[in-house]
Amino acid sequence: MAAAPDPAVLGAWRIEQARSEPLLDRSAARVDFGPDGQLAGNGSCNTLRGRYTLTGNTLKIGPIVTTRMACATQAMEQEDRVLTALERAASARVPPHGFLTLADADGAVLLRASRIDAKP
């Protein structure tokens, strides 16, 4: 039986930075880590789904599938950064400051996100 994902990572996260660049104001980019290994969210323009495994801090995401809507150039470029960051992520951490950070195998931060409050 696989170990359960770190509860600190579970839930919905608003993506604020992808591949060293801040996201556009009012971006729809988000990622939701479900307790069952399901990943869902929005890359900025299109919805995304996939699977993930998280053992300790070691993260494996993929494959990711998305819808295929066309959006403004800036949103599409941003979505490409988000999807690339998710696909290259090798670790996930939620340090005491509360932001989710995904990093590559060398430890370089690929994505930074803040928790979306579940309360209405």
Secondary structure by P-SEA (a helix, b strand, c coil): cccccccccccbbbbccccccccccccccbbbbccccbbbbbcccbbbbbcccccccbbbbccbbbbbbbccaaaaaaaaaaaaaaaacccccccccbbbbbbcccccccbbbbbccccc
